[in-house]
Amino acid sequence: MKRPGSSLGTKVALAVAVAAACVAGAVGVLVHRLTAADQLTTARAAFDREMVTAAYDHAAGRRTPARLDRPGLPAPVVHAVRDKVRVTYLHDGVLWAATPVAGGKVLSLRRSYRPEERALSTLDRTLFATGAAATAVVSLAGLLLGMRMGRRATAAARTAERIAEGDLDARVHPHGHDEIARLAASVNTMADALGARLEAERRVTADIAHELRTPVAGMSTAVGLLPPGRPSELIADSVRKLRGLVEDVLEVARMDAQVVTVEREQREVSAMARRAVSGLAGVTVEIVADAVVPTDPRRVERVLTNLAANALRHGAAPVVVTVDGAVVRVRDHGPGFADDLLAILHASGPQRFRTGARTGGTGLGLTIATGQARLLGAQLTFRNHPEGGAETELRLPAGE
């Protein structure tokens, strides 16, 4: 799963950097244009005053820097003067001023506009450096903010993952009053509600199972008093199944409440496999390689018994239990796991009485097997065999 911290922090920092760059660029362009326009207006006004002074000096016969009919006058200046208009004009880094005088002549001044252009270039460089520095500072602040938000979001996500994995005591420690703090508080509220509901379910399940043990025991005793015959056999079989179901429910309740203990000892895997399926018709054991592992034999045998019984109930005989060192595989020759059921088994493990498209459901057998395997530190894998049928693999932790 991808963590939200780095992604959120990167996105926030990138968004802040882009926004800061856009603002700095817009401010720089605006200042450049306003300064350039004001600078040109000021220069043209001053040069126009010089042109008026030069015209008066020319009319009075005094010496002036202006020249009559200067060659190289830009065409727009010539056209404007012909219309009896005094004009200032900037062209190719040269500022022109011209006015018509007596005799149809044109009196004009010219000077370089390079000093103003150099001043404008210096301003542009200053604006760029200032904008870049401001963008860097704001981007750093955005990165720090994004990292902080990302850490808080990551903490909430990890806590939600722990809750989903069964750690109902996991909690987020919210800070502040923003949306992420509200999300963290909501995760805690969800965990509290989920824990309360699961605890109530455990208590109800355990109480019902305990209450059923006494009448089921009485029924078992009463069955022994019935006269022999087919009806009594059917009743005895039903009572035996009911008693097994009650014991399964109690086992699930104990595992949910985490009140079980694991007693480990060195045992041969082949011996545990044979004992587990000794009472099941249609199940054979094949030994590829044997191993001695430190484990709880009662729980291993319970897992293998449930897997083999589930294979007989939902698959088809023969069911083959293969021992290969610390790995035990249980395979049937039925239609295999349905695709939707297999997806559920891979995603979240067996669910109590979950029904698939082609199977009668997983029931409590696979739920108990998965819980026992988790207690043993073993790995339980569900798949369909390439040659047909469902296959379940129990991988026990090997000794040192």
PLY file of the C-alpha trace (Angstrom):
ply
format ascii 1.0
element vertex 400
property float x
property float y
property float z
element edge 399
property int vertex1
property int vertex2
end_header
0.00 0.00 0.00
1.24 3.41 -0.86
1.76 5.69 2.11
0.00 9.06 1.92
2.72 11.01 3.74
5.25 11.50 0.97
2.58 11.98 -1.70
0.64 14.58 0.29
3.79 16.47 1.34
5.11 16.51 -2.23
1.80 17.70 -3.64
1.43 20.47 -1.06
5.02 21.63 -1.58
4.63 21.53 -5.35
1.34 23.44 -5.22
2.83 26.10 -2.93
5.94 26.39 -5.12
3.89 26.78 -8.30
1.62 29.35 -6.63
4.61 31.30 -5.29
6.34 31.22 -8.69
3.17 32.40 -10.43
2.69 35.24 -7.94
6.35 36.27 -8.18
6.23 36.13 -11.97
3.01 38.14 -12.16
4.34 40.77 -9.75
7.61 40.95 -11.69
5.86 41.42 -15.04
3.54 44.05 -13.57
6.41 46.01 -11.96
8.43 45.76 -15.18
5.62 47.11 -17.32
4.68 49.90 -14.92
8.31 50.94 -14.50
9.01 50.79 -18.23
5.91 52.86 -19.04
6.64 55.42 -16.33
10.31 55.60 -17.36
9.43 56.16 -21.02
6.80 58.75 -20.16
9.26 60.66 -17.99
11.99 60.48 -20.63
9.65 61.64 -23.43
8.32 64.52 -21.32
11.84 65.72 -20.48
12.99 65.32 -24.09
9.90 67.17 -25.31
10.78 70.11 -23.06
14.30 70.09 -24.50
12.73 70.10 -27.98
10.61 73.17 -27.09
13.66 74.97 -25.71
15.67 74.10 -28.84
12.84 75.39 -31.06
12.81 78.74 -29.19
16.59 78.99 -29.45
16.44 78.19 -33.17
13.78 80.82 -33.73
15.88 83.39 -31.82
18.96 82.54 -33.86
20.80 81.04 -30.91
22.94 77.97 -31.16
21.11 74.73 -30.37
21.91 70.98 -30.47
18.88 70.41 -32.66
19.42 69.94 -36.39
17.31 70.82 -39.40
16.19 68.03 -41.71
18.39 65.49 -40.00
18.94 62.45 -42.21
17.71 59.12 -40.92
14.54 60.39 -39.25
12.13 57.48 -38.64
9.18 57.46 -40.98
6.54 57.85 -38.18
8.34 61.02 -37.02
8.38 62.46 -40.55
4.68 61.72 -41.04
3.71 63.26 -37.72
5.71 66.44 -38.34
4.12 66.87 -41.75
0.81 67.10 -39.90
2.23 70.05 -37.89
2.58 67.91 -34.74
5.48 68.01 -32.31
6.46 64.44 -31.57
8.70 62.22 -29.44
9.42 58.70 -30.60
11.50 55.73 -29.37
13.04 53.51 -32.03
15.87 50.96 -31.80
17.25 52.34 -28.54
17.17 55.94 -29.77
14.79 58.59 -28.46
13.73 61.14 -31.09
12.07 64.55 -30.73
10.99 66.66 -33.71
8.91 69.73 -34.46
8.04 71.62 -37.64
9.64 75.06 -38.16
9.29 77.86 -40.70
10.00 77.01 -44.26
8.58 73.50 -44.03
11.69 72.20 -42.36
11.95 69.73 -39.46
13.95 70.53 -36.37
14.90 67.36 -34.45
16.85 66.05 -31.46
18.06 62.55 -30.75
19.72 60.75 -27.85
20.44 57.21 -26.78
17.86 55.42 -24.65
20.39 52.78 -23.52
20.82 54.15 -19.95
17.11 53.69 -19.28
17.19 50.22 -20.84
20.17 49.25 -18.67
18.36 50.54 -15.59
15.30 48.48 -16.57
17.47 45.38 -17.06
18.97 45.89 -13.61
15.46 46.14 -12.17
14.47 42.94 -13.98
17.44 41.07 -12.52
16.60 42.35 -9.06
12.98 41.32 -9.44
14.01 37.85 -10.68
16.42 37.29 -7.79
13.89 38.53 -5.26
11.12 36.39 -6.77
13.34 33.30 -6.86
14.37 33.80 -3.24
10.77 34.35 -2.16
9.65 31.28 -4.13
12.36 29.16 -2.49
11.43 30.33 1.01
7.71 29.83 0.44
8.35 26.42 -1.17
10.40 25.36 1.84
7.60 26.49 4.12
5.13 24.58 1.94
7.32 21.47 2.07
7.50 21.64 5.85
3.74 22.12 6.03
3.14 19.28 3.58
5.49 16.98 5.51
3.69 17.77 8.74
0.31 17.14 7.15
1.67 14.00 5.51
2.97 12.63 8.81
-0.38 13.22 10.46
-2.25 11.61 7.58
0.21 8.69 7.57
-0.29 8.17 11.29
-4.06 8.06 10.79
-3.70 5.66 7.85
-1.35 3.33 9.73
-3.67 3.29 12.71
-6.60 2.43 10.45
-4.52 -0.40 8.94
-3.69 -1.73 12.40
-7.37 -1.64 13.32
-8.23 -3.48 10.10
-5.62 -6.12 11.02
-7.30 -6.67 14.38
-5.44 -4.30 16.73
-8.51 -2.63 18.19
-6.43 -0.86 20.85
-4.63 1.25 18.22
-5.47 4.94 18.43
-4.50 8.17 16.69
-3.41 11.19 18.74
-5.05 14.17 16.98
-3.47 17.63 17.12
-5.21 20.88 16.26
-8.71 21.45 14.96
-8.32 21.04 11.21
-9.69 18.37 8.87
-6.86 15.91 9.57
-7.52 16.21 13.31
-11.20 15.49 12.63
-10.18 12.49 10.53
-8.00 11.18 13.37
-10.82 11.64 15.86
-13.19 9.83 13.49
-10.74 6.89 13.22
-10.66 6.67 17.03
-14.44 6.84 17.22
-14.71 4.09 14.60
-12.26 1.91 16.52
-14.19 2.41 19.77
-17.49 1.52 18.10
-16.00 -1.47 16.30
-14.35 -2.75 19.48
-17.60 -2.40 21.41
-19.57 -4.26 18.75
-17.00 -7.07 18.48
-16.82 -7.42 22.25
-20.60 -7.62 22.43
-20.56 -10.21 19.65
-17.91 -12.26 21.47
-19.88 -12.20 24.70
-23.12 -13.16 23.02
-21.41 -15.95 21.08
-19.66 -17.31 24.16
-22.79 -17.05 26.31
-24.94 -18.84 23.74
-22.37 -21.59 23.29
-22.03 -22.07 27.04
-25.78 -22.18 27.50
-26.08 -24.77 24.73
-23.51 -27.14 26.22
-25.81 -28.32 29.00
-28.85 -29.19 26.83
-26.59 -30.75 24.19
-24.95 -32.91 26.88
-28.43 -33.91 28.06
-29.43 -34.79 24.53
-26.30 -36.93 24.14
-27.23 -38.82 27.31
-30.83 -39.21 26.19
-29.75 -40.62 22.83
-27.99 -43.43 24.62
-31.31 -44.46 26.15
-33.08 -44.80 22.80
-33.63 -48.29 21.39
-31.21 -49.29 18.62
-32.31 -48.53 15.09
-32.03 -46.18 12.18
-33.98 -43.31 13.85
-31.70 -43.36 16.89
-28.64 -43.36 14.63
-29.91 -40.28 12.78
-30.63 -38.52 16.06
-27.21 -39.46 17.44
-25.49 -38.17 14.31
-27.38 -34.87 14.51
-26.57 -34.50 18.21
-22.90 -35.22 17.48
-22.84 -32.52 14.76
-24.59 -30.07 17.07
-22.10 -30.79 19.83
-19.21 -30.24 17.41
-20.74 -26.96 16.25
-21.06 -25.73 19.85
-17.42 -26.62 20.51
-16.39 -24.79 17.33
-18.29 -21.68 18.38
-16.62 -21.78 21.79
-13.22 -22.18 20.16
-13.83 -19.13 17.94
-14.99 -17.12 20.95
-11.84 -18.04 22.89
-9.60 -17.08 19.97
-11.46 -13.80 19.46
-11.06 -12.99 23.15
-7.34 -13.94 22.94
-7.53 -16.14 26.04
-5.81 -19.15 24.45
-2.26 -20.33 25.11
0.17 -22.23 22.89
2.12 -25.12 24.42
5.02 -26.01 22.13
6.94 -29.26 21.95
9.03 -31.08 19.37
6.85 -33.29 17.15
7.11 -35.06 13.79
4.89 -33.47 11.16
3.98 -36.85 9.63
2.77 -38.21 12.99
0.55 -35.18 13.57
-0.88 -35.46 10.03
-1.75 -39.14 10.45
-3.45 -38.58 13.81
-5.39 -35.61 12.45
-7.08 -37.58 9.62
-7.27 -40.98 11.26
-11.03 -40.76 11.71
-11.86 -39.40 8.25
-12.77 -41.83 5.49
-11.50 -40.99 2.01
-8.37 -39.16 3.24
-4.86 -40.49 2.59
-1.48 -39.23 3.81
1.61 -39.08 1.59
5.06 -38.38 3.02
7.54 -36.67 0.70
9.89 -35.60 3.47
9.41 -35.54 7.22
10.52 -32.92 9.75
10.49 -32.30 13.48
9.14 -28.87 14.41
8.53 -27.04 17.71
4.78 -26.49 17.80
1.53 -27.17 19.65
0.51 -30.61 18.32
-3.10 -30.33 19.45
-3.62 -27.14 17.49
-1.76 -28.44 14.39
-3.93 -31.56 14.38
-7.05 -29.41 14.79
-6.02 -27.32 11.78
-5.36 -30.38 9.60
-8.59 -32.08 10.72
-10.62 -29.01 9.82
-8.87 -28.63 6.44
-9.43 -32.29 5.54
-13.04 -32.26 6.73
-13.71 -29.06 4.81
-12.16 -30.65 1.68
-14.46 -33.68 2.04
-17.53 -31.54 2.71
-17.07 -28.95 -0.03
-14.82 -30.81 -2.47
-14.69 -34.46 -3.47
-12.77 -37.56 -2.43
-10.07 -38.64 -2.52
-8.47 -36.03 -0.27
-4.68 -36.23 -0.20
-2.64 -34.83 2.69
0.99 -34.39 1.56
3.77 -33.83 4.12
6.86 -32.15 2.69
9.07 -31.21 5.61
7.42 -28.40 7.59
4.85 -27.90 4.81
1.55 -29.82 4.72
-0.76 -29.61 1.69
-4.39 -30.74 1.69
-5.88 -31.28 -1.75
-9.31 -32.53 -2.83
-10.55 -33.54 -6.28
-13.66 -31.39 -6.42
-14.43 -28.27 -8.48
-11.98 -26.14 -6.51
-12.52 -22.82 -4.81
-14.91 -20.47 -6.58
-13.21 -17.36 -7.96
-15.14 -14.97 -5.71
-14.48 -17.12 -2.62
-10.79 -17.44 -3.48
-10.53 -13.67 -3.82
-12.07 -13.27 -0.35
-9.72 -15.88 1.13
-6.71 -14.06 -0.32
-7.93 -10.62 0.73
-9.25 -11.08 4.27
-9.14 -14.76 5.09
-12.10 -17.06 5.79
-15.31 -15.45 6.97
-17.77 -17.33 9.11
-20.39 -19.06 6.99
-19.31 -17.10 3.89
-20.94 -18.65 0.82
-19.25 -18.87 -2.57
-20.71 -19.28 -6.03
-19.94 -23.01 -6.38
-19.40 -24.01 -2.75
-21.54 -24.35 0.31
-19.40 -21.81 2.17
-16.36 -21.83 4.43
-18.25 -22.34 7.68
-16.38 -22.30 10.96
-13.81 -24.92 9.89
-11.55 -22.64 7.87
-12.10 -19.80 10.36
-10.84 -21.97 13.21
-7.98 -23.31 11.06
-6.88 -19.78 10.18
-7.07 -18.64 13.82
-5.09 -21.64 15.03
-2.46 -21.16 12.32
-2.09 -17.53 13.35
-1.54 -18.59 16.97
1.13 -21.08 15.84
2.91 -18.50 13.68
2.17 -20.67 10.64
1.16 -19.53 7.17
-2.05 -20.81 5.59
-2.47 -20.44 1.81
-5.55 -21.22 -0.30
-5.40 -21.93 -4.04
-6.68 -24.19 -6.81
-4.44 -27.02 -7.94
-3.33 -26.83 -11.61
-4.70 -30.33 -12.20
-8.03 -29.59 -10.54
-9.42 -29.40 -7.06
-8.82 -27.07 -4.14
-5.50 -27.09 -2.29
-4.65 -25.59 1.08
-1.06 -25.28 2.27
-0.02 -25.10 5.93
3.58 -23.91 6.37
4.74 -24.50 9.93
7.61 -22.49 11.43
10.67 -24.75 11.42
12.97 -25.06 14.41
16.43 -23.52 14.56
0 1
1 2
2 3
3 4
4 5
5 6
6 7
7 8
8 9
9 10
10 11
11 12
12 13
13 14
14 15
15 16
16 17
17 18
18 19
19 20
20 21
21 22
22 23
23 24
24 25
25 26
26 27
27 28
28 29
29 30
30 31
31 32
32 33
33 34
34 35
35 36
36 37
37 38
38 39
39 40
40 41
41 42
42 43
43 44
44 45
45 46
46 47
47 48
48 49
49 50
50 51
51 52
52 53
53 54
54 55
55 56
56 57
57 58
58 59
59 60
60 61
61 62
62 63
63 64
64 65
65 66
66 67
67 68
68 69
69 70
70 71
71 72
72 73
73 74
74 75
75 76
76 77
77 78
78 79
79 80
80 81
81 82
82 83
83 84
84 85
85 86
86 87
87 88
88 89
89 90
90 91
91 92
92 93
93 94
94 95
95 96
96 97
97 98
98 99
99 100
100 101
101 102
102 103
103 104
104 105
105 106
106 107
107 108
108 109
109 110
110 111
111 112
112 113
113 114
114 115
115 116
116 117
117 118
118 119
119 120
120 121
121 122
122 123
123 124
124 125
125 126
126 127
127 128
128 129
129 130
130 131
131 132
132 133
133 134
134 135
135 136
136 137
137 138
138 139
139 140
140 141
141 142
142 143
143 144
144 145
145 146
146 147
147 148
148 149
149 150
150 151
151 152
152 153
153 154
154 155
155 156
156 157
157 158
158 159
159 160
160 161
161 162
162 163
163 164
164 165
165 166
166 167
167 168
168 169
169 170
170 171
171 172
172 173
173 174
174 175
175 176
176 177
177 178
178 179
179 180
180 181
181 182
182 183
183 184
184 185
185 186
186 187
187 188
188 189
189 190
190 191
191 192
192 193
193 194
194 195
195 196
196 197
197 198
198 199
199 200
200 201
201 202
202 203
203 204
204 205
205 206
206 207
207 208
208 209
209 210
210 211
211 212
212 213
213 214
214 215
215 216
216 217
217 218
218 219
219 220
220 221
221 222
222 223
223 224
224 225
225 226
226 227
227 228
228 229
229 230
230 231
231 232
232 233
233 234
234 235
235 236
236 237
237 238
238 239
239 240
240 241
241 242
242 243
243 244
244 245
245 246
246 247
247 248
248 249
249 250
250 251
251 252
252 253
253 254
254 255
255 256
256 257
257 258
258 259
259 260
260 261
261 262
262 263
263 264
264 265
265 266
266 267
267 268
268 269
269 270
270 271
271 272
272 273
273 274
274 275
275 276
276 277
277 278
278 279
279 280
280 281
281 282
282 283
283 284
284 285
285 286
286 287
287 288
288 289
289 290
290 291
291 292
292 293
293 294
294 295
295 296
296 297
297 298
298 299
299 300
300 301
301 302
302 303
303 304
304 305
305 306
306 307
307 308
308 309
309 310
310 311
311 312
312 313
313 314
314 315
315 316
316 317
317 318
318 319
319 320
320 321
321 322
322 323
323 324
324 325
325 326
326 327
327 328
328 329
329 330
330 331
331 332
332 333
333 334
334 335
335 336
336 337
337 338
338 339
339 340
340 341
341 342
342 343
343 344
344 345
345 346
346 347
347 348
348 349
349 350
350 351
351 352
352 353
353 354
354 355
355 356
356 357
357 358
358 359
359 360
360 361
361 362
362 363
363 364
364 365
365 366
366 367
367 368
368 369
369 370
370 371
371 372
372 373
373 374
374 375
375 376
376 377
377 378
378 379
379 380
380 381
381 382
382 383
383 384
384 385
385 386
386 387
387 388
388 389
389 390
390 391
391 392
392 393
393 394
394 395
395 396
396 397
397 398
398 399
